[in-house]
Amino acid sequence: MASERITLTVHGPDGDRTLDLSSPNRAIWPAAEGGPITKGELADYVQTVSTPFLASTGDRPVSLERYRDGIDGESFFSKNPPKGTPDFVQSVMCTYNSGRKHPQIVLTETAAIVWAVQMNTVVFHPWASLASNTDNPVELRIDLDPQPGTGIAEAIPAAHELRAVLREAGLEAFIKTSGNRGLHVFCPIVPEWEFLTVRHAVIAAGRELERRMPDRVTTAWWKEERGERIFVDFNQANRDRTMAGAYSPRALPAATVSTPISWDELDDVDPTRFTVRTVPQRLADLGDPWARMQDAPGCIDTLLSWWDRDVENGLGEMPFPPEFPKMPGEPPRVQPSKKVAANWDENGEPVPGR
């Protein structure tokens, strides 16, 4: 028996496009409040929020987190355009940390987002750089990640203090819920620095925040050293490391959405209230808190001067994720409790034969 299929007419910059949506009644979030949220409802959602969605996720490389059988099934990521991708879904050649290159999907209009839903995408993960210049980010992104024993209540004061740190560095910060337990703080920046340099700026901001809130914030990469604190995940600033984009749904039972908020809303924020079903009305009532985000991008020179100061004071490079090649100046990728000092030289390299 053929699967159910409907035809959608989607408005766009080049006129209307007609797209087929298969299995529109398939439950994507079967346990959502008010009953299951279907693939058809998700297609309606992305059309409703497409303007602010494209402002933060469009025109840049994006990875698609796809679920063929709803969020309770298996997932996989798509980066390069699959066979049969329509011509209105664009792509750009990207260079990855290994030096390998391949084309990555770029969404530039509402129909492209609906196509991604047809391909069973639930979560959209945009790069921090634009398709026109994939090597230089236009955003400095900081992920405030609550560790076990902490949650959104502990992340809120950390976010306020981080905003003050970034303001002292000459940057305007914007905030959104992660859609889960954490908070994401973004600063628009001019695209003059490559990813590793922006990562150093993020580390500098994180270290300054940690100095001010040492009992509540940590930059420790190894989980055994973090304790019950908010982790500043500096490695999310790396090339090809992404987080859920603004207005992207999350693959969580309540169908929560990573939602931009104003700083005035932060103290009382409840991320569970922002869902695929509630965010469209929120946008209609309040507008997009990130609407002017790219109006005045800033510079990271002050943060980089803090990085240089910390390096001079003995605080150097931080560990990279395990899939990265060994990076210059990086400390040993060994869990501290398992590191045997005699097996490593002063440069952090393993001693041959040990």
C-alpha positions, 0 to 999 in steps of 0.5 A: 500500500502506498504511503499517504502523501499530500502536496504543499504550495510554499511561497518564496522569493521566486514565486510559489513552489509545489512540494510533496510531503509523504506520511504527513500523519506520522507522529514525530513527537508521539508523547507531546502535550496535547497529543502527537505532533506529526510530520505535517504539523512540523511542516506547518511550523517551519513555514510559520517561523521561516523568516526568523529561522532563515535569518539565523540558519539560512545562507550558511552550511547546515547539518540535518539531524534526521529521524525516519520513524520519529524521535524515538527511532534511530537518527543520523546526520546529513551534511552533503546534499543527497541524491535527488536534492531539488535545485532550490536547495543550495550547497557550498564546498566546505573544508573540515578539520581533517582537511577533507572537503565536500559540499554541504547543504545550504537553506536559502528559502522556505521551500528548502526548509520544508524539503528538509522536513520531507527528508525527516529532519527534526533538528537543524545545526547551522555553522557559525559562518556564511556560505559566502565565506565558510572559513570566518564566523559571523558569530561568537557562540558560547554554550552554557551547559549545565552539568549533573546537579545543575540546571537552568536555574544555575545557568541563568546567573552565569548567563547574566554575568557572561553578558557583562563580560562580553559587554566589557569586551565590546560585544553585544550578546543575544541569548536563546534557550538550547531547547534542553537544559542549557543556554546559548549566548551569541555575539555577532562579529565581523568575519575577520577571524578564522575558527581557531582564533574565534575559539581562543576568544571564546576560551578567554571569555569563559576563563574570565567568567570562571574567575568571577564565578569559580564555584558555579562556572567551569571551563574544565574539558574533562568531566571528572573536573567539572563538578556541579557547575555550568560548563562553558563548552568552548569547543562548540566554537570549532569549525564544523561543531554546531548547536541547534539553530534558533527556532530549531525543534529538538528531538525531545519528548515535549517538542521543545524549540531552541528559542531566542529570548530577550534578556528581560525574560531570562530570570523567569524563563521556562524552556519547556514552554517553548514548543513547536505548538507554542512558538508561532504564537509567541512570535506573532505576539512578541516578534523575534528578539534576534531581529536586529542581531546582525545590525552592528557586528562587533570585534573580538580584539579585546577578547584576544588580548585577554587570551594573550594575557592568559597565555603569558600567565601560563594558561595556554591552549585547551583540549580539542574534541577527540575527532580533531587532529592533534593541534599546536600547543594542545595539552595531552588528550588524557583524562587527568586521573589517568595521566602518568607524568613520566610518560609525557614531555614538557611539550605535552607529547608522549615520551617514546617507549613509555 
